[in-house]
């Protein structure tokens, strides 16, 4: 292993800046930056453009677009270019989507995988129901609130957010007021995880220093008063209820699920519905289904309209919420649920003896341990949902080597204007 004198954890020193250079952008890289020969990476540029870039090393900054692409469009957000949330608002939508699909195809190809790639689902502006907003001290009655800056820890205090549901955007002033009491300890760096539910806005706050005893009674009262004035449904701090007017509920297919604090939820309801509809269509005729990494039941209740479902997830509060919601969904074929860490204790091949179909929806790290057991099982069909094409491709290679084929893939652009792409893949033996 090559040694280095740089201390671990410290950022590398910036390369000495040279004179501006003119380059032609050849492609767009995996993080959304334009790539010229060298390579030289220049953000906010598009293939075919001639640009002037400044800085040193491989990573430069855009100074001017000298010859613009016909695919360049005006970004819809006034914070674009400073805010770190979006990287590709300057790209015409059709070309941007085609790039995401090609990225997915290339990632699968790295594992020697070919498959039919379907027309992508594309989220629209104004549809995100879930945001993570960073708060920093501001005035006594109002915190600063927004996203981290591009390649920076600085906060961009946002006034609008074109990706967010308009009801979340409208709540930004109230969220600033509610966050104002959170800075009694100098080490507090709160993040507000905001979710729009059928009962109103649900907020789970992390990052408030607790070693000193947490918030004072006065600060908690100010927070609760601001939440009540805004008519939020619930506010929790690391899972503990700080204000509660109504139990936040979301509908997942036929079920009404009471959300645990901080529960995972797909960011865009329409994307969730599209992925679920596609998955359900693929499992038609199944006799018994396992839903692994099921969360609060994103796919479980829809699958249970087809066949009995065995649902498993490592987050016990999510399993309790799923189990409680079964009674709200009449007509299900049956659901049994188990809280189980699928990394440390995956469902074994022998346990799939009476299961013919499996859906798995793991976190970004993928499901390597569980995939090995699926590969050794007699399961005939698998639907894989993934937020990380690289780990999906790695896991898919294990299944393919065991005799499965990846028949088709649905790309999902749920995180609009980001380099991020998700997918649903269908395997059969």
SULLIN-V401409 format. One record per residue. N is the residue number from 1. RES is the residue in one small letter. PSI is psi in degrees with one decimal (none if undefined). BURIAL is + if it has 9 or more other ideal C-beta (glycine too) atoms within 8 Angstrom, else -. Layout:
# SULLIN-V401409
{{N & RES & PSI & BURIAL} {N & RES & PSI & BURIAL}}
This chain:
# SULLIN-V401409
{{1 & x & 135.4 & -} {2 & x & 131.7 & -} {3 & x & 161.5 & -} {4 & x & 142.9 & -} {5 & x & -7.1 & -} {6 & x & 133.9 & -} {7 & x & 137.5 & -} {8 & x & 142.7 & -} {9 & x & -10.7 & -} {10 & x & 138.5 & -} {11 & x & 148.6 & -} {12 & x & 147.9 & -} {13 & x & 140.1 & -} {14 & x & 145.0 & -} {15 & x & 144.4 & -} {16 & x & 134.1 & -} {17 & x & 133.0 & -} {18 & x & -168.5 & -} {19 & x & 156.7 & -} {20 & x & 146.3 & -} {21 & x & 146.3 & +} {22 & x & 127.1 & -} {23 & x & 160.3 & +} {24 & x & 125.5 & +} {25 & x & 126.8 & +} {26 & x & -36.0 & -} {27 & x & 178.4 & -} {28 & x & 127.8 & +} {29 & x & 179.4 & +} {30 & x & -24.7 & -} {31 & x & 3.4 & -} {32 & x & -2.1 & +} {33 & x & 146.1 & +} {34 & x & 148.4 & +} {35 & x & 125.0 & +} {36 & x & 170.2 & +} {37 & x & 143.9 & -} {38 & x & -61.8 & -} {39 & x & 154.4 & -} {40 & x & 128.1 & +} {41 & x & 128.8 & +} {42 & x & 116.8 & +} {43 & x & 156.1 & +} {44 & x & 31.8 & -} {45 & x & 162.8 & +} {46 & x & 158.0 & +} {47 & x & 136.0 & +} {48 & x & -10.1 & -} {49 & x & 143.2 & +} {50 & x & 123.8 & +} {51 & x & 160.9 & +} {52 & x & 125.2 & +} {53 & x & 149.4 & +} {54 & x & 160.2 & -} {55 & x & -162.7 & +} {56 & x & 162.0 & -} {57 & x & -162.0 & -} {58 & x & -35.0 & -} {59 & x & 112.2 & -} {60 & x & 177.0 & +} {61 & x & 148.2 & -} {62 & x & 125.1 & +} {63 & x & -41.0 & -} {64 & x & 145.4 & -} {65 & x & 114.5 & +} {66 & x & -31.0 & -} {67 & x & 107.6 & -} {68 & x & 148.3 & -} {69 & x & 149.6 & -} {70 & x & -15.1 & -} {71 & x & -2.9 & +} {72 & x & 133.8 & +} {73 & x & 165.8 & -} {74 & x & 125.4 & -} {75 & x & 138.6 & +} {76 & x & -11.9 & -} {77 & x & 132.9 & +} {78 & x & -17.0 & -} {79 & x & -4.2 & +} {80 & x & 136.1 & +} {81 & x & -27.1 & -} {82 & x & -46.7 & -} {83 & x & 139.9 & +} {84 & x & 3.6 & +} {85 & x & -36.2 & -} {86 & x & 141.0 & +} {87 & x & -12.2 & +} {88 & x & 28.3 & +} {89 & x & -14.6 & +} {90 & x & 3.6 & +} {91 & x & 131.8 & +} {92 & x & 139.9 & -} {93 & x & -42.5 & -} {94 & x & -43.3 & -} {95 & x & -39.4 & +} {96 & x & -45.1 & +} {97 & x & -42.2 & +} {98 & x & -37.8 & -} {99 & x & -41.8 & +} {100 & x & -42.3 & +} {101 & x & -41.7 & +} {102 & x & -37.1 & -} {103 & x & -43.7 & +} {104 & x & -44.5 & +} {105 & x & -42.5 & +} {106 & x & -41.6 & -} {107 & x & -42.3 & +} {108 & x & -39.3 & +} {109 & x & -29.2 & +} {110 & x & -23.6 & -} {111 & x & 18.8 & +} {112 & x & 41.4 & -} {113 & x & 128.0 & +} {114 & x & 142.9 & -} {115 & x & 160.8 & +} {116 & x & 124.2 & -} {117 & x & 119.1 & +} {118 & x & 169.9 & -} {119 & x & 134.3 & -} {120 & x & 152.6 & +} {121 & x & 135.2 & +} {122 & x & 120.0 & -} {123 & x & 149.1 & +} {124 & x & 160.3 & -} {125 & x & 153.0 & -} {126 & x & 24.0 & +} {127 & x & -4.3 & +} {128 & x & 125.6 & +} {129 & x & -0.7 & +} {130 & x & 125.6 & +} {131 & x & 149.5 & +} {132 & x & 109.6 & -} {133 & x & 128.0 & +} {134 & x & 139.6 & +} {135 & x & 142.5 & +} {136 & x & 157.9 & +} {137 & x & 140.6 & -} {138 & x & -127.8 & +} {139 & x & 166.8 & -} {140 & x & -36.7 & -} {141 & x & -1.3 & -} {142 & x & 121.7 & +} {143 & x & 165.1 & +} {144 & x & 142.7 & +} {145 & x & 133.5 & +} {146 & x & -146.0 & +} {147 & x & 160.3 & +} {148 & x & 147.9 & +} {149 & x & 164.7 & +} {150 & x & 123.9 & -} {151 & x & 39.8 & -} {152 & x & 155.9 & -} {153 & x & -4.4 & -} {154 & x & 150.3 & -} {155 & x & 134.3 & +} {156 & x & 110.0 & +} {157 & x & 103.4 & -} {158 & x & 148.0 & +} {159 & x & -25.7 & -} {160 & x & 161.2 & -} {161 & x & 99.0 & +} {162 & x & -19.5 & -} {163 & x & -22.1 & +} {164 & x & 149.1 & +} {165 & x & 135.1 & +} {166 & x & -27.9 & -} {167 & x & -31.6 & -} {168 & x & -41.5 & +} {169 & x & -41.1 & +} {170 & x & -22.5 & -} {171 & x & -4.5 & +} {172 & x & -45.9 & +} {173 & x & -41.1 & -} {174 & x & -37.1 & +} {175 & x & -35.3 & +} {176 & x & -42.7 & +} {177 & x & -40.2 & +} {178 & x & -32.0 & +} {179 & x & -13.5 & +} {180 & x & -36.6 & +} {181 & x & 6.7 & +} {182 & x & 5.2 & +} {183 & x & 33.3 & +} {184 & x & -32.3 & +} {185 & x & 133.7 & -} {186 & x & -20.5 & -} {187 & x & -4.0 & -} {188 & x & 131.2 & +} {189 & x & 76.8 & -} {190 & x & 147.4 & +} {191 & x & 130.0 & +} {192 & x & 112.2 & +} {193 & x & 103.9 & +} {194 & x & 128.0 & +} {195 & x & 132.4 & +} {196 & x & 122.2 & +} {197 & x & 175.8 & +} {198 & x & -18.5 & -} {199 & x & 5.4 & +} {200 & x & -165.2 & +} {201 & x & 132.2 & +} {202 & x & 130.9 & +} {203 & x & 126.0 & +} {204 & x & 123.5 & +} {205 & x & 126.8 & +} {206 & x & 165.9 & +} {207 & x & 7.8 & -} {208 & x & 125.2 & +} {209 & x & 128.6 & -} {210 & x & -11.5 & -} {211 & x & -27.8 & -} {212 & x & 8.6 & -} {213 & x & 1.2 & -} {214 & x & -161.9 & -} {215 & x & 146.7 & +} {216 & x & 165.8 & -} {217 & x & -36.9 & -} {218 & x & -43.9 & -} {219 & x & -40.5 & +} {220 & x & -37.8 & +} {221 & x & -41.7 & -} {222 & x & -40.9 & +} {223 & x & -47.0 & +} {224 & x & -38.4 & +} {225 & x & -41.1 & -} {226 & x & -38.5 & +} {227 & x & -39.6 & +} {228 & x & -41.6 & +} {229 & x & -34.7 & -} {230 & x & -8.0 & +} {231 & x & 39.9 & -} {232 & x & 153.9 & +} {233 & x & -45.8 & +} {234 & x & 147.9 & +} {235 & x & 127.0 & +} {236 & x & 156.8 & +} {237 & x & 110.4 & +} {238 & x & 38.1 & +} {239 & x & -16.5 & -} {240 & x & 135.1 & -} {241 & x & 122.3 & -} {242 & x & -24.8 & +} {243 & x & 134.2 & +} {244 & x & 115.0 & -} {245 & x & -39.1 & +} {246 & x & 150.0 & -} {247 & x & 119.2 & -} {248 & x & 133.5 & +} {249 & x & 141.0 & +} {250 & x & 150.6 & +} {251 & x & 124.6 & -} {252 & x & 97.5 & +} {253 & x & -125.7 & +} {254 & x & -4.2 & +} {255 & x & 147.9 & +} {256 & x & 113.6 & +} {257 & x & 126.7 & +} {258 & x & 115.4 & +} {259 & x & 129.9 & +} {260 & x & 156.7 & +} {261 & x & 132.5 & +} {262 & x & 15.7 & +} {263 & x & 146.6 & +} {264 & x & 140.6 & -} {265 & x & 141.0 & +} {266 & x & 142.3 & +} {267 & x & -31.6 & +} {268 & x & 119.0 & +} {269 & x & -39.0 & -} {270 & x & -34.7 & +} {271 & x & -43.2 & +} {272 & x & -46.8 & +} {273 & x & -39.9 & -} {274 & x & -44.2 & +} {275 & x & -42.4 & +} {276 & x & -42.6 & +} {277 & x & -41.3 & +} {278 & x & -44.6 & +} {279 & x & -43.9 & +} {280 & x & -39.7 & +} {281 & x & -31.7 & -} {282 & x & -21.5 & +} {283 & x & 9.6 & +} {284 & x & 132.9 & -} {285 & x & -4.0 & -} {286 & x & 148.8 & +} {287 & x & -36.1 & -} {288 & x & 134.4 & +} {289 & x & 139.9 & +} {290 & x & 130.9 & +} {291 & x & 102.2 & +} {292 & x & 139.8 & +} {293 & x & 51.7 & +} {294 & x & -17.3 & +} {295 & x & -137.7 & +} {296 & x & 4.5 & +} {297 & x & 29.2 & +} {298 & x & -45.8 & +} {299 & x & -22.5 & +} {300 & x & -52.3 & +} {301 & x & -32.6 & +} {302 & x & -41.6 & +} {303 & x & -34.8 & +} {304 & x & -9.1 & +} {305 & x & -12.4 & +} {306 & x & -45.8 & +} {307 & x & 165.2 & +} {308 & x & 143.0 & +} {309 & x & 135.1 & +} {310 & x & 111.7 & +} {311 & x & 132.1 & +} {312 & x & 137.0 & +} {313 & x & 152.1 & +} {314 & x & -9.3 & +} {315 & x & 104.4 & +} {316 & x & -41.5 & -} {317 & x & -34.0 & +} {318 & x & -41.0 & +} {319 & x & -38.1 & +} {320 & x & -40.5 & +} {321 & x & -43.0 & +} {322 & x & -47.1 & +} {323 & x & -41.1 & +} {324 & x & -28.0 & +} {325 & x & -9.5 & +} {326 & x & -37.7 & +} {327 & x & -15.4 & -} {328 & x & -3.4 & -} {329 & x & 81.6 & +} {330 & x & 152.5 & -} {331 & x & 2.7 & -} {332 & x & 151.5 & +} {333 & x & -12.5 & -} {334 & x & 138.7 & -} {335 & x & 127.9 & +} {336 & x & 143.2 & -} {337 & x & 148.8 & +} {338 & x & 135.3 & -} {339 & x & 119.9 & +} {340 & x & 130.7 & +} {341 & x & 108.7 & -} {342 & x & -5.7 & +} {343 & x & -48.8 & -} {344 & x & -30.4 & -} {345 & x & 68.9 & -} {346 & x & 157.2 & +} {347 & x & 123.9 & +} {348 & x & 157.1 & -} {349 & x & -41.1 & +} {350 & x & -26.7 & -} {351 & x & -13.9 & -} {352 & x & 12.3 & +} {353 & x & -40.4 & -} {354 & x & 12.6 & -} {355 & x & 129.2 & +} {356 & x & -16.0 & +} {357 & x & 138.5 & +} {358 & x & 138.0 & +} {359 & x & 133.6 & +} {360 & x & 140.1 & +} {361 & x & 72.7 & +} {362 & x & 170.5 & +} {363 & x & -177.5 & -} {364 & x & -28.9 & -} {365 & x & -10.9 & -} {366 & x & -164.2 & +} {367 & x & 49.8 & +} {368 & x & -45.6 & +} {369 & x & -42.5 & +} {370 & x & -35.1 & +} {371 & x & -37.0 & +} {372 & x & -38.2 & +} {373 & x & -38.0 & +} {374 & x & -39.4 & +} {375 & x & -33.0 & +} {376 & x & -5.7 & -} {377 & x & 179.1 & +} {378 & x & 14.1 & -} {379 & x & 140.0 & +} {380 & x & -23.1 & -} {381 & x & 139.8 & +} {382 & x & 136.1 & +} {383 & x & 119.4 & +} {384 & x & 125.7 & +} {385 & x & 135.0 & +} {386 & x & 143.6 & +} {387 & x & 6.6 & -} {388 & x & 97.8 & +} {389 & x & -29.8 & +} {390 & x & -47.6 & -} {391 & x & -30.1 & +} {392 & x & -46.4 & +} {393 & x & -40.7 & +} {394 & x & -48.0 & +} {395 & x & -37.1 & +} {396 & x & -35.9 & +} {397 & x & -38.0 & +} {398 & x & -45.0 & +} {399 & x & -41.4 & +} {400 & x & -40.6 & +} {401 & x & -21.2 & -} {402 & x & 2.5 & -} {403 & x & 0.3 & -} {404 & x & 159.8 & +} {405 & x & 144.8 & -} {406 & x & 103.5 & +} {407 & x & -42.1 & -} {408 & x & 155.5 & +} {409 & x & 132.0 & +} {410 & x & 109.9 & +} {411 & x & 145.5 & +} {412 & x & 114.7 & +} {413 & x & 81.7 & +} {414 & x & -30.0 & +} {415 & x & 84.0 & +} {416 & x & 138.0 & +} {417 & x & 15.2 & +} {418 & x & 167.4 & +} {419 & x & -5.3 & +} {420 & x & 133.7 & -} {421 & x & 140.4 & +} {422 & x & 176.6 & +} {423 & x & 160.4 & +} {424 & x & 123.3 & +} {425 & x & 145.6 & +} {426 & x & 122.6 & +} {427 & x & 145.0 & +} {428 & x & 158.0 & +} {429 & x & none & -}}
